[in-house]
Amino acid sequence: MYLSNYFGRQSLSRQIVAGFIILSMLVGGSLSVGIFRAMIFVERGLISEGLERELDHYLSDPYYRKFIDRSGKYLVFEQDSGSGSRVPAWLEGLDPGFHEAFNDGSSYHAWVRTYHGVKYFLLSDQTEFEQEEREIFIYISLGFLLSMFAAYLLARFIARQVSAPVVLLEESVAAMSDPRSNGVIPVENFNDDEVGRLARSFQQIFKRYRAALEREQNFSADLSHELRTPVMIITSACELLLLDRDINHAARRRIEGVREASRQMQMIVKALLVLLRNQHAEESGFSVRPLSEILHAVTGSWEETFRDAGMDFSLCVDHEPTAAIPMPEIVVELILANLLRNARDHAAAGCVCVRVGAGWLAVEDSGVGIPEDRMDDLTGRFSSGHIFSENSEHLGMGLSLVGRLCEMMGWTFRLSRSPEGGASASVAFR
């Protein structure tokens, strides 16, 4: 699991190199160890067999004893407890069979056998052979290291060949996110393989995406002009009509209703335009103001509305540092206006409070509240609260827009029941 997580965090080329090196290390190490172990096994088998045969010949042929003594190839020691003959101290304690013995920097292979109560030691000087064995071990180790180095070079070459088209595709796709790029992947630089087919698929997808984006931008421009202009004309006309003192009370109320509806339409159009761009406020060119200034501007325009509805309205700033944070003006205005409108529509009576805490903003009311099983439904598109609020005559787009605006900004929107009753809609800033 650890290795899987570790390799998953590495680049493609590093994964290829690491996998190749590990495989080469396992194969090369196994072969090196196997060769050395086989050499030792064969050495022991052949030498022990030869020493045993020589000692048998030595014991069975008296003339051969004289030949061995004169040749100097072997050393023979006898240990007879009856005659008192002894062997060197470094040979004592050796049991019958094959042994490796060392004395004064020399290495010996010994075969020990008990014959007619006498313990015979046949020794062969293997100092030069042991030196050659050490050299062979060094050569095997050097060969293993050289093979690892060659495997590393080969792995780098293969990784570069394999990852080069992937890196090119990654750079091409990353460059396409730049608005100044031409939005074209150089598909002619890719072979007709899996990566090449993926590049061509990306090219087709990006072409469709660019076309859809261009249509949306054109639609945004048309929407901004064709909808906002008539809505502003309606609002201005209502303002002018309200200046006429000869209008009776009933007509004035209807004109105020039209003006309020046009303001809501203007706010919804503005919110939809912000969502259509789907960019952060800093990237969209929106003005940024301290949160406290935005709150006073928005709540000031709603105080009369709540007063006319017979409701208490208040602004409570519990955390001054949060109120001083610069915020995108239009986004906070849209969020707060939607939350206040929903509070006015669903609270019916009582009080509404805008509260600022450490890193969050909340609109609390003392209305009938929201059932737990309806919390998630109210943030859906066109969801309405008429089931539990008699005064609701709206489609319920406000909370849906608030949720989408918060998601666009990376904020967290949450609905909950207030401890005193009613509902609380809070926005936690990032």
ABEGO torsion letter per residue (X at the ends): XAAAAAAAABBAAAAAAAAAAAAAAAAAAAAAAAAAAAAAAAAAAAAAAAAAAAAAAAAABAAAAAAAAAAGABBBBBBBAAAGBBBBAAABGBBBEBBBBBBGGBBBBBBBBBBGGBBBBBBBBAAAAAAAAAAAAAAAAAAAAAAAAAAAAAAAAAAAAAAAAAAAAAAAAAAAABAABAGBBBAAABBBBAAAAAAAAAAAAAAAAAAAAAAAAAAAAAAAAAAAAAAAAAAAAAAAAAABAABBAAAAAAAAAAAAAAAAAAAAAAAAAAAAAGBBAAAAGBBBBBAAAAAAAAAAAAAAAAAAAGBBBBBBBABAAAAABBBBAAAAAAAAAAAAAAAAAAAGBEBBBBBBBBGBBBBBBABAEBBAAAAAAAABBGBBAAAABAABABAGAAAAAAAAAAAAAGBBBBBBBBAAEEBBBBBBBX
